[in-house]
Amino acid sequence: MTRGRVGRRGGGGGVAGPARGRVAGRWGLDFADRVSLAASRSAQAMIRRESAAKAHVRVVALEEFEVIHADVRGD
């Protein structure tokens, strides 16, 4: 199971960077396990390539990382 979230960010406190007028976009997915993540890589790459071509944008970075949740209680 996955969940997606979208955010936009840019330099200078606004959406667009002040000097270059560029916009940065961000997309994230949470996967239930590493097997699901690995199985989706080729489909994600195809969608990313097609979407970037249609939108006339360039993907400059792609990151994968593991998020570990810890619940620490003082009692």
N, C-alpha and C positions, 0 to 999 in steps of 0.2 A: 504494500500500500504506500502511496506517495501523497505528499501535500506540497503544493506550490505556493510561492509568494513572490510578489514583484515589488521592487522599490526603484526609485530614481535618485541619483545623487550627482552632484557636480562641484566644481571648485568655487571658491569665493562666497560660500554661503547660499548660493542660488542653484538653480537647476543647470544652467549653462556656465561653463568656465569663463572668467572675465576676459582673458587674453585671446583665446582661440575660438570661443563661441561653440564649444562642443558639449554634448550631453552624454553622460554615462548612465548606462542601464544595468540593472542587476536582477537576476532571477535565481531562485533557490528551490531545491526539491529535497524532501526528506524521504529516505528509503527505510523500509522496515529492517533490512539486513544487507550485508555486502553482496550476497548472491543476486538480489534484485537490482542493486546498483550496477553490477557487472553485466547483467543480462540486458540492461537498457542502454548501454553505451553506444552501440552502433545506430540504434534508432534515434537517440538524442543527437548524434553527430549529423545525421542526415537532415533532421528537422532544423538544427542550428545552421547548417550550410544553406539550405533552401531559404530559410527566413532571412538570413543576412543578405543573401543575393537580392531578394525581393525588396528589402528595406534599404538597400544600398548602404549598409553599415559594415564595419569590420570588427570581428571578434579579436580582442587583443589579449585576453587572459581567460583561462579556464582553470578552476580549482576544485579539487575534491578533498574533503576532510571529514574526519569522524567527530561527531559530537557526543560527548559522554555527559550524562546528567547525574549529578550527585546531590542528594538531599542530606544536608548536614544539620543535625538538631543539637541543641545545647542541653537536652534533658537526659 
